[in-house]
Amino acid sequence: MNATNDSALVWFRRDLRAFDHAALSRALQTYHRVHCVFVFDTEILDALEDRNDRRVEFIWLSLKELDSTLRQMGGGLLIRHGVASAELPRLARDLGVSAVFANRDYEPQAIRRDATVAEDLVQSGITFHLHKDQVIFERDEIMSGSNRPYSVYTSYKNAWLKRLKDEDMQVHPIAELAGHLAAPSESELPSLNALGFIGSDLSSLDIKPGMSGAREAWDKFAKRLEDYESTRDFPARDGTSHLSLHLRFGTLSIRTLARHVYYAAGKGAQVWLAELIWREFFQMILFHHPRVTQNAFRTEFDSIVWEDREDYFQAWCEGRTGYPIVDAAMRQLNQTGFMHNRLRMIAATFLVKDLHIHWLKGERYFARKLLDYDLAANNGNWQWAASTGCDAQPYFRIFNPVTQSERFDSEGVFIKRYVPELAGLDAPNVHAPWNLLPIEQQACGVLLGRDYPAPIVDHAVARAKTLALFKAVRADAA
């Protein structure tokens, strides 16, 4: 079919909403007839180890709502299942569109995919337009005075805030242009089984997908935003936003969030805006330094010889290290697909600096388990914890898991939720049960080595070893 000049195709990816959508808005403003598509990319799905992966169900349910919303507006979603770089150009040719629109992705694999798609489309005379949508500032929009990408967060944050203007947070119109949407003849959303997956337990985890779930999560967080700065570090309290999953799949708009917190009063809003800027900082780092997916940002630390103790790694993964706060964090992750941000730092630091296991192993485990897994943020935070990344702090920042536990879960409420075998212990013993005499352990119903493991390493000894590892590398690099 020959391409016409009045039709376009919008490719939805990590932007599963029908409002404030940059690519969709531009297509509707430019073309008379606009088709919408989502591709279940087998190159991504086939790499997932768990056929019960909750992220796939989250996407599936979000697409179901998106399709319904688009149909109410006169359109709807086309669905394809296959290799996206082949399916998308084939569909564009079948529809006879003049252009394909999508929102830009900054992950190396996505960049390569989009380059392949663009090359295929241009051979058919179809243009490919990519737009900024998942961040406020992208790629080289925030650069240093020497026109280089920032490598320190604080400097990037200051430049980000200095550059921000109202127009950077303006909404991209959709509803008023919806008359240009093209409607598929019937619903095309395949079942999860047809995609090779089975349903999970999102509802039991109080996870609500789609645009409606995002609105509900935002409405709840907005009411406690003022207290965010004082509550965010305590895992037993409902102090975090629970929006990272929705940000990951674009069921809400980053512009809406940034605009609200930028103009909101109070320390909580300022601190949470800084979290949004961290997200963009790591996106920028990944775009300019794609090597960080496999290597340390600070290349000298690639020479560290990490230990390959599979028994230690499995103990960490399964939440049986003998350190209650670490074990509770890992069990929360395994059971729910979520881990509190403070606990992510504690668990990651423990793996690298107490067990001396390469940060990449932990990063990849989180990639398999986290519902809100985002390559840029996950990689950036793991390298922060490992002191191999963009970090103004020195390598000798080593979290003590006991003092972290005492500070952020003082009564052990969170620990006992996920490590119930410690329910009989009161503070301070719940943080370090090995300090109890065997007769005291017996009285509390938790005998180390029988009911709960003894610590697999001594933190003080492990800390000294970590310092020696990093000092040796720094000496060699000098």
C-alpha positions as CSV (number, residue, x, y, z in Angstrom):
1,M,0.0,0.0,0.0
2,N,1.3,3.4,-0.9
3,A,1.7,5.9,2.0
4,T,-0.7,8.7,2.1
5,N,0.0,12.2,3.5
6,D,-2.8,12.3,6.1
7,S,-2.2,9.3,8.4
8,A,0.4,8.4,11.1
9,L,1.1,5.7,13.6
10,V,1.9,6.3,17.3
11,W,4.0,3.6,19.0
12,F,3.3,3.4,22.7
13,R,6.2,2.0,24.8
14,R,6.8,3.2,28.4
15,D,4.1,5.9,28.1
16,L,0.8,4.0,28.7
17,R,-1.6,6.9,29.0
18,A,-4.0,8.9,26.9
19,F,-3.2,12.4,28.2
20,D,-0.2,14.7,28.2
21,H,1.6,12.4,25.7
22,A,4.1,14.2,23.6
23,A,4.2,11.8,20.6
24,L,0.5,11.3,20.4
25,S,-0.2,15.0,20.7
26,R,2.2,15.9,18.0
27,A,0.8,13.2,15.7
28,L,-2.8,14.4,16.3
29,Q,-1.8,18.0,15.6
30,T,0.0,17.0,12.3
31,Y,-2.1,14.2,10.7
32,H,-5.8,13.7,9.9
33,R,-5.9,10.1,10.9
34,V,-3.8,8.6,13.7
35,H,-3.4,5.0,14.6
36,C,-2.1,3.7,17.9
37,V,-0.1,0.5,18.6
38,F,1.6,-1.3,21.4
39,V,4.0,-4.2,20.6
40,F,4.6,-7.0,23.0
41,D,8.3,-7.3,22.2
42,T,9.4,-10.9,22.3
43,E,13.1,-9.8,22.5
44,I,12.1,-8.4,26.0
45,L,9.5,-10.9,27.0
46,D,11.6,-14.0,26.1
47,A,14.4,-12.8,28.3
48,L,12.2,-12.8,31.4
49,E,12.8,-15.9,33.6
50,D,9.5,-15.9,35.4
51,R,6.3,-16.7,33.5
52,N,4.5,-15.1,36.4
53,D,6.3,-11.8,36.0
54,R,4.1,-9.2,37.6
55,R,5.4,-6.5,35.4
56,V,3.8,-8.2,32.3
57,E,0.4,-8.3,34.1
58,F,0.8,-4.6,35.1
59,I,1.4,-3.7,31.5
60,W,-1.4,-5.9,30.2
61,L,-3.9,-4.4,32.6
62,S,-2.7,-0.9,31.9
63,L,-3.1,-1.5,28.2
64,K,-6.6,-2.8,28.7
65,E,-7.5,0.5,30.4
66,L,-5.6,2.6,27.8
67,D,-7.4,0.8,24.9
68,S,-10.8,1.5,26.7
69,T,-10.0,5.1,27.2
70,L,-8.8,5.6,23.6
71,R,-12.0,3.9,22.3
72,Q,-14.1,6.3,24.4
73,M,-12.2,9.1,22.6
74,G,-12.9,7.5,19.2
75,G,-9.7,5.5,18.7
76,G,-8.2,2.3,20.2
77,L,-5.1,0.2,20.3
78,L,-3.6,-2.1,17.7
79,I,-1.7,-4.8,19.4
80,R,1.2,-6.8,17.9
81,H,3.3,-9.6,19.5
82,G,6.7,-10.3,18.0
83,V,10.1,-8.7,17.5
84,A,9.3,-4.9,17.7
85,S,11.9,-3.8,15.3
86,A,10.2,-6.0,12.6
87,E,6.6,-5.7,13.7
88,L,6.4,-1.9,13.8
89,P,7.7,-1.2,10.3
90,R,5.5,-4.0,8.9
91,L,2.4,-2.5,10.5
92,A,3.3,1.0,9.3
93,R,3.6,-0.3,5.7
94,D,0.3,-2.2,6.0
95,L,-1.5,0.9,7.3
96,G,0.0,3.0,4.6
97,V,1.0,5.8,7.1
98,S,3.4,8.6,6.2
99,A,5.0,8.8,9.7
100,V,5.6,6.9,12.9
101,F,5.7,8.8,16.2
102,A,7.1,7.6,19.5
103,N,8.5,8.9,22.7
104,R,12.3,8.7,23.1
105,D,13.9,5.9,25.3
106,Y,17.4,6.3,26.6
107,E,18.5,2.7,27.3
108,P,21.2,1.3,25.0
109,Q,19.1,-1.6,23.7
110,A,16.1,0.8,23.0
111,I,18.4,3.2,21.1
112,R,19.7,0.4,18.9
113,R,16.1,-0.9,18.3
114,D,14.9,2.6,17.3
115,A,17.8,3.0,15.0
116,T,16.9,-0.3,13.3
117,V,13.3,0.8,13.0
118,A,14.2,4.2,11.6
119,E,16.4,2.6,8.9
120,D,13.6,0.2,7.9
121,L,11.0,2.9,7.8
122,V,13.0,5.3,5.7
123,Q,13.5,2.7,3.0
124,S,9.7,2.7,2.7
125,G,9.5,6.5,2.6
126,I,8.1,6.7,6.2
127,T,9.5,9.2,8.6
128,F,10.2,8.3,12.3
129,H,9.7,11.1,14.9
130,L,11.0,10.7,18.4
131,H,9.9,13.1,21.2
132,K,10.9,13.9,24.7
133,D,8.3,12.7,27.2
134,Q,9.5,10.7,30.2
135,V,11.8,13.4,31.5
136,I,11.8,17.1,31.8
137,F,15.3,17.5,30.4
138,E,17.0,14.9,28.2
139,R,20.3,14.0,26.6
140,D,22.4,17.2,26.3
141,E,19.9,19.7,27.6
142,I,21.7,20.0,30.9
143,M,25.4,20.3,30.4
144,S,28.3,21.8,32.3
145,G,30.0,25.1,31.4
146,S,32.5,23.2,29.3
147,N,29.7,21.6,27.4
148,R,30.2,18.2,29.0
149,P,27.7,16.0,30.8
150,Y,27.7,16.4,34.6
151,S,29.2,13.6,36.7
152,V,28.1,15.0,40.2
153,Y,24.5,15.1,41.1
154,T,24.5,18.3,43.1
155,S,26.0,20.3,40.2
156,Y,23.4,18.7,37.8
157,K,20.6,19.5,40.2
158,N,21.5,23.1,40.5
159,A,21.8,23.5,36.7
160,W,18.5,21.6,36.3
161,L,16.6,24.0,38.6
162,K,18.2,27.1,37.1
163,R,17.1,26.0,33.6
164,L,13.5,25.0,34.6
165,K,10.7,27.2,33.2
166,D,6.9,26.9,33.0
167,E,7.0,25.8,29.4
168,D,9.1,22.8,30.3
169,M,6.1,21.5,32.3
170,Q,3.3,22.3,29.9
171,V,0.7,19.7,29.1
172,H,0.6,18.2,25.6
173,P,-3.0,18.3,24.5
174,I,-4.8,15.1,23.6
175,A,-8.6,15.2,24.3
176,E,-9.3,18.3,22.1
177,L,-7.6,16.6,19.2
178,A,-9.1,13.1,19.6
179,G,-11.3,13.4,16.5
180,H,-8.2,12.4,14.5
181,L,-7.9,9.0,16.3
182,A,-8.4,5.9,14.1
183,A,-10.4,3.1,15.7
184,P,-9.5,-0.6,15.2
185,S,-12.4,-2.7,14.2
186,E,-12.3,-4.8,17.4
187,S,-10.3,-5.3,20.5
188,E,-7.0,-6.9,19.8
189,L,-5.5,-7.4,23.3
190,P,-4.4,-11.0,23.6
191,S,-4.7,-12.9,26.8
192,L,-1.8,-13.2,29.1
193,N,-1.7,-16.9,28.4
194,A,-1.5,-16.2,24.7
195,L,1.6,-14.1,25.4
196,G,3.1,-17.0,27.4
197,F,2.5,-15.6,30.9
198,I,0.1,-16.3,33.7
199,G,-1.8,-13.9,36.0
200,S,-0.2,-13.0,39.3
201,D,-1.4,-11.3,42.5
202,L,-1.3,-7.6,41.9
203,S,-4.5,-6.9,43.7
204,S,-3.3,-8.8,46.8
205,L,-0.3,-6.5,46.8
206,D,-2.5,-3.4,46.6
207,I,-1.1,-2.5,43.2
208,K,-3.5,-0.8,40.9
209,P,-2.3,-0.5,37.3
210,G,-3.1,1.9,34.6
211,M,-3.9,5.6,34.6
212,S,-6.6,5.2,37.3
213,G,-4.1,3.4,39.5
214,A,-1.6,6.2,38.9
215,R,-4.1,8.9,39.8
216,E,-5.1,7.1,43.0
217,A,-1.5,6.6,44.1
218,W,-0.7,10.3,43.4
219,D,-3.8,11.5,45.2
220,K,-2.8,9.5,48.3
221,F,0.8,10.7,48.2
222,A,-0.2,14.3,47.6
223,K,-1.9,14.3,51.0
224,R,1.3,13.3,52.8
225,L,3.8,15.1,50.6
226,E,4.4,17.7,53.3
227,D,5.7,14.9,55.6
228,Y,7.8,13.2,53.0
229,E,11.2,14.6,54.2
230,S,10.6,13.3,57.7
231,T,9.0,9.9,56.9
232,R,10.6,8.7,53.7
233,D,13.5,6.7,55.4
234,F,11.3,4.6,57.7
235,P,10.2,1.3,56.0
236,A,7.5,0.5,58.6
237,R,5.7,3.8,57.7
238,D,3.8,4.7,54.6
239,G,6.1,7.6,53.8
240,T,7.2,7.0,50.1
241,S,5.2,7.9,47.0
242,H,4.6,4.4,45.5
243,L,4.8,6.2,42.1
244,S,8.0,4.6,40.7
245,L,6.1,1.8,39.0
246,H,3.8,4.3,37.3
247,L,6.7,6.5,36.3
248,R,8.4,3.4,34.9
249,F,5.5,2.6,32.6
250,G,4.3,6.1,32.0
251,T,0.8,5.8,33.4
252,L,1.2,9.3,34.7
253,S,3.0,12.4,33.4
254,I,6.3,13.5,34.8
255,R,5.3,17.1,33.8
256,T,2.3,17.0,36.0
257,L,4.3,15.7,39.0
258,A,7.2,18.2,38.5
259,R,4.8,21.2,38.1
260,H,3.0,20.3,41.3
261,V,6.0,19.8,43.6
262,Y,8.0,22.6,42.1
263,Y,5.3,25.1,43.1
264,A,4.3,23.4,46.3
265,A,5.4,24.8,49.6
266,G,7.3,22.8,52.3
267,K,10.4,20.8,52.7
268,G,8.7,17.5,51.7
269,A,8.0,18.8,48.2
270,Q,11.5,20.1,47.7
271,V,13.0,16.7,48.8
272,W,10.7,14.8,46.5
273,L,11.5,17.1,43.6
274,A,15.2,16.3,44.2
275,E,14.3,12.6,43.8
276,L,12.8,13.3,40.4
277,I,15.9,15.1,39.5
278,W,18.0,12.1,40.6
279,R,15.9,10.0,38.2
280,E,16.8,12.4,35.3
281,F,20.5,12.5,36.4
282,F,20.8,8.8,36.0
283,Q,19.0,8.8,32.7
284,M,21.5,11.4,31.5
285,I,24.4,9.3,32.7
286,L,23.1,6.2,31.0
287,F,22.6,8.1,27.7
288,H,26.1,9.6,27.7
289,H,27.9,6.6,29.2
290,P,26.1,3.4,28.1
291,R,29.2,1.5,29.2
292,V,27.9,1.7,32.8
293,T,25.5,-1.2,32.1
294,Q,28.5,-3.5,32.3
295,N,31.3,-1.4,33.8
296,A,32.0,1.0,36.7
297,F,31.5,4.6,35.9
298,R,34.8,5.2,37.7
299,T,36.8,2.9,35.5
300,E,39.6,2.4,38.0
301,F,37.3,0.3,40.1
302,D,36.8,-2.2,37.4
303,S,40.1,-3.7,38.5
304,I,38.7,-4.7,42.0
305,V,38.8,-8.4,42.4
306,W,35.4,-9.3,44.0
307,E,34.7,-12.6,45.7
308,D,32.7,-15.2,43.9
309,R,31.0,-16.8,46.9
310,E,27.8,-18.2,45.5
311,D,26.7,-19.4,48.9
312,Y,26.9,-15.8,50.2
313,F,25.1,-14.5,47.2
314,Q,22.3,-17.0,47.6
315,A,22.0,-16.2,51.3
316,W,21.6,-12.5,50.4
317,C,19.1,-13.3,47.7
318,E,17.0,-15.4,50.0
319,G,17.1,-13.2,53.0
320,R,19.2,-15.4,55.3
321,T,22.4,-13.4,55.9
322,G,21.8,-13.3,59.7
323,Y,21.4,-9.5,59.6
324,P,17.7,-8.9,60.2
325,I,17.3,-5.6,58.4
326,V,19.0,-7.0,55.3
327,D,17.0,-10.2,55.4
328,A,13.7,-8.3,55.9
329,A,14.6,-6.1,52.9
330,M,15.3,-9.0,50.6
331,R,12.2,-10.9,51.7
332,Q,10.1,-7.9,51.0
333,L,11.5,-7.7,47.5
334,N,11.0,-11.5,46.9
335,Q,7.5,-11.4,48.2
336,T,6.1,-8.2,46.8
337,G,8.4,-7.0,44.0
338,F,9.0,-3.8,46.0
339,M,11.8,-2.7,48.3
340,H,11.8,0.5,50.3
341,N,14.4,3.0,49.0
342,R,16.4,3.2,52.3
343,L,16.5,-0.6,52.3
344,R,17.7,-0.7,48.7
345,M,20.8,1.2,49.9
346,I,21.3,-0.9,52.9
347,A,20.9,-4.2,51.0
348,A,23.1,-3.1,48.1
349,T,25.9,-1.8,50.3
350,F,25.8,-5.0,52.3
351,L,26.2,-7.2,49.2
352,V,29.2,-5.2,47.9
353,K,30.9,-4.0,51.1
354,D,30.2,-6.8,53.5
355,L,30.0,-9.8,51.2
356,H,32.4,-8.4,48.6
357,I,30.3,-9.5,45.7
358,H,30.3,-7.6,42.4
359,W,27.6,-5.0,42.3
360,L,26.5,-6.2,38.8
361,K,25.2,-9.5,40.4
362,G,23.0,-7.5,42.8
363,E,21.9,-5.1,40.0
364,R,20.8,-8.0,37.9
365,Y,19.0,-9.7,40.7
366,F,17.0,-6.4,41.3
367,A,16.3,-6.3,37.6
368,R,14.6,-9.7,37.8
369,K,12.6,-8.9,40.9
370,L,11.7,-5.2,41.1
371,L,8.3,-4.2,39.7
372,D,9.6,-0.7,39.1
373,Y,12.9,-1.8,37.6
374,D,14.4,1.0,35.6
375,L,17.9,0.4,34.1
376,A,19.2,3.9,34.6
377,A,18.0,4.3,38.2
378,N,18.9,0.8,39.2
379,N,22.3,0.9,37.7
380,G,23.0,4.4,39.1
381,N,21.9,3.5,42.6
382,W,23.8,0.3,42.7
383,Q,27.0,2.1,41.5
384,W,26.3,4.7,44.2
385,A,26.1,2.0,46.8
386,A,29.2,0.3,45.5
387,S,31.1,3.7,45.3
388,T,32.0,2.9,41.7
389,G,29.6,5.5,40.2
390,C,28.7,9.2,40.2
391,D,29.2,10.0,43.8
392,A,30.9,12.9,45.5
393,Q,31.2,10.8,48.7
394,P,34.3,8.6,49.2
395,Y,34.5,4.9,49.0
396,F,34.8,4.5,52.8
397,R,31.0,5.2,53.2
398,I,30.0,1.8,54.5
399,F,26.6,1.3,56.1
400,N,26.6,-0.6,59.3
401,P,23.5,-2.7,59.0
402,V,22.9,-2.8,62.8
403,T,23.0,1.0,63.3
404,Q,21.0,1.5,60.1
405,S,18.4,-0.9,61.5
406,E,18.3,0.8,64.9
407,R,17.9,4.2,63.3
408,F,15.3,3.5,60.7
409,D,13.3,0.6,62.3
410,S,14.0,1.2,65.9
411,E,11.3,-1.0,67.3
412,G,11.8,-3.7,64.7
413,V,8.3,-3.4,63.3
414,F,9.4,-3.8,59.7
415,I,11.8,-6.6,60.5
416,K,9.2,-8.6,62.3
417,R,6.8,-8.2,59.4
418,Y,9.2,-10.0,57.0
419,V,11.3,-12.0,59.5
420,P,8.5,-13.4,61.7
421,E,10.9,-15.8,63.4
422,L,12.3,-12.8,65.3
423,A,8.8,-11.8,66.6
424,G,9.7,-12.7,70.2
425,L,12.7,-10.2,70.3
426,D,12.4,-6.7,71.5
427,A,14.6,-3.8,70.6
428,P,17.6,-3.6,70.7
429,N,18.0,-7.4,70.4
430,V,15.9,-7.6,67.2
431,H,18.6,-5.7,65.4
432,A,21.5,-8.0,66.5
433,P,20.1,-11.3,68.0
434,W,23.6,-12.8,68.1
435,N,24.3,-10.6,71.1
436,L,21.9,-12.7,73.2
437,L,23.3,-15.6,75.1
438,P,22.0,-19.1,74.0
439,I,19.8,-19.3,77.1
440,E,18.3,-15.9,76.3
441,Q,17.7,-16.9,72.7
442,Q,15.9,-20.0,73.8
443,A,13.7,-18.0,76.1
444,C,12.8,-15.7,73.2
445,G,12.0,-18.6,70.9
446,V,14.8,-17.9,68.4
447,L,17.9,-20.1,68.6
448,L,20.6,-18.9,66.1
449,G,21.5,-21.7,63.7
450,R,18.1,-23.4,64.2
451,D,15.4,-20.7,63.9
452,Y,17.4,-17.9,62.3
453,P,20.9,-17.9,60.8
454,A,23.9,-16.6,62.6
455,P,25.6,-13.7,60.7
456,I,27.5,-15.0,57.7
457,V,30.2,-12.4,58.1
458,D,31.5,-10.1,60.8
459,H,30.7,-6.5,59.7
460,A,33.9,-5.0,61.3
461,V,36.1,-7.5,59.6
462,A,34.3,-7.1,56.3
463,R,34.5,-3.3,56.5
464,A,38.3,-3.5,57.0
465,K,38.6,-5.7,54.0
466,T,36.5,-3.3,51.9
467,L,38.7,-0.4,52.8
468,A,41.8,-2.4,51.8
469,L,40.3,-3.4,48.5
470,F,39.5,0.2,47.5
471,K,42.8,1.6,48.9
472,A,44.8,-0.9,46.8
473,V,43.0,0.1,43.6
474,R,43.4,3.8,44.3
475,A,47.1,3.2,45.0
476,D,47.6,1.4,41.7
477,A,45.7,4.1,39.8
478,A,47.8,6.9,41.4
